[in-house]
Amino acid sequence: MVYKKVDFCTLEMDVYAENDGKPVIIYFHGGGLIFGNRREMTDEQVRFFIESGYNVISVDYRLAPETKLVEIVNDLKDAIDFIKTFDGFMVKLDMSKLIYMGRSAGGYLALLLATYEGYAPAAVVSIYGYGSITSEWYKKPSPYYLTRKRISLEMAESVIGNEAVSDGKMERFLYYLYLRQQGKWLDHVAGFDVSLHSEEWKEYSPLERFDGGYPATVLVHGDGDRDVPYEESCKIHKKLCALGVVSRLITVENAGHGFDHSIEEKRVRGIFEAIVDFLNSVTGDRS
């Protein structure tokens, strides 16, 4: 479904609605805000949540660097507004029990959107997401990505353009890789100089925005993650618990970034079952 057209770019969402009157998971894909699309959630994962009694909506948004963070957030607010007000879904969705879910950058977006007035969901699921965009691991060259072949500026710029896009093909990973090798991700995504606008970046840092009214949250992170540090989820969990917010941290031993792709693996399926158990306890749904 098309939910927005802007800058000659069409933004779409995939709606999997089979459970009448049941909660809906709104899914935000990862990709460092630079690559990826709404089809990141696999068919097997969608089917798992449908069979668990939930509906699923996976959302596209404009990508950096052609579109900056403030507009990316606005896209997702517009997507949520569309979902809440649209009455043409094939089944009735329980809008009082929205759940934001995402992996990596999508986990960050899920955590962030839940902090805005009028956009608080019933629960948040962050799979190796992060709570701050100005942490040292993002501001400095990544030791992990420096082990990869060095990407030149020319190579990086060859995979991006001047027009807004919402379907980030994997070739755009080269641009992300270049930014992580240079420690320049924030410069090309935020759209403002964080060093000069210290208050402005707090608007986009969940850790700075959490309060005691934040929704129940489940965090899933591998302690072997070399892209988004495991400590990011630990800091989020610690902050939420200190505020009295219901928070569960699921640590996946020796797992790296992207461990959750195949739900057919026994360990991964067990994690998804734990997520559903948590959501059931929050929403009161036992289907």
C-alpha positions, 0 to 999 in steps of 0.5 A: 500500500502507498502511504505517502508520496514526496520528492518524487518518491513513493513510500509503501508498506506491506500489510499482512492482516489475518487476525481480526481485532488483534494487535499489529506489529509495525516493522522498521527495516535496518541498513544503517538508514542507507540501504534495505527495504520493507522486505527485510522481514522474511516470509517465515518471520511474518508467518510466525507472527501471524500464527502467533495471533499478531498482524504485521505491517512492514514499512519503507522510508526514505534513505540517507544520504539523499534524505536526512534523519529529520525527514526519515523520522517524519516519514515513519510518523506519517506511516503510523498516522496512516495506519491509525486512520486508514479504514480499508484493511481487510480485518480490524486492527487493534490500534490500542496495541501497536508494537514497534519492532526493528532490527539494527537501525530499524531497532533504533527507529522503533526505540526513537519513535516510541518517545514522541508524544502521540506515537507511544505504542504498547510495546517496543522490540529492538533487535540489536538496535541502539540508543544514541547516534553520537556514541563513539562506536559510530563517531570513530572509524570502525575497527571491524569495518577497517578489516574489510577492503578499503572503500574510496570516496569515488566508489562510495558515491557511485552507488548513491544519487541526488534523488530520494529513494526508499528501496535501498539496494544492497550495492548501497552497503558500499556507501555505509561501509565507507562511512563506517571506515571513515567514522563519518556516518553521522555527518552524512545522515543527521543533516546537521553538525552535531558538535555545533548543535548539541541540543538538536541531536538529543531530539534523535537520541532515545537514551536522552528522551526515555522517561517513566512512561516509556512502553514495555521494551524487549531488547535482543542482542548478540554479545559477539556483535561487531557492528552495533556493540552489545553494550548499546542494548545494555545501556538502554536496558539499564536506563529503562529499568532505572526509570521503572519501565518494564524491560527485558534484555535477551542476550544471545551468546556469541552471536553477531550482527544478523544472527536472527535472519533464519527463524528455522534455526532452533535458537533463533526460533526460541528467541522469537518465541520469547519475544511473542511471550513478552508481547503477550504479557504486555498486550494481554493477548494469549492467542 
